[in-house]
Amino acid sequence: MPTFAVRYTYDERTDARDHFRPEHRAYLAGLADAGALKGSGPWTDGAPGALLVLVADDEDRVRAMLADDPFQREGLVAATEVRGWDVVLGPWAS
């Protein structure tokens, strides 16, 4: 199944992200439990945002999964970049 790297860029509303973070993480945990999310987490420096690694049939399915993320629903993600990723080495490689 294809792998996708997703870069979230958050807006500046840290207080709103803090409020919705438990729901956001619970949603992502559900994707991980279903096998769709391989890893995710916030950047530790620079502009606020995160990296998510997902597997799905295609980019449309990735975007549909992301649309249900509480951070997306609440408008906390200012930009989303979805790119196909050819994982050739490591535990996620086929």
JOFEN-V838240 format. One record per run of one state. SS is the DSSP state (H for helix, E for strand, - for the rest). FROM is the first residue (numbers start at 0). LEN is the number of residues. If there is no record, write none. Layout:
<<SS:FROM:LEN> <SS:FROM:LEN>>
This chain:
<<-:0:2> <E:2:8> <-:10:3> <H:13:20> <-:33:3> <E:36:6> <-:42:6> <E:48:7> <-:55:3> <H:58:9> <-:67:2> <H:69:4> <-:73:3> <E:76:9> <-:85:9>>
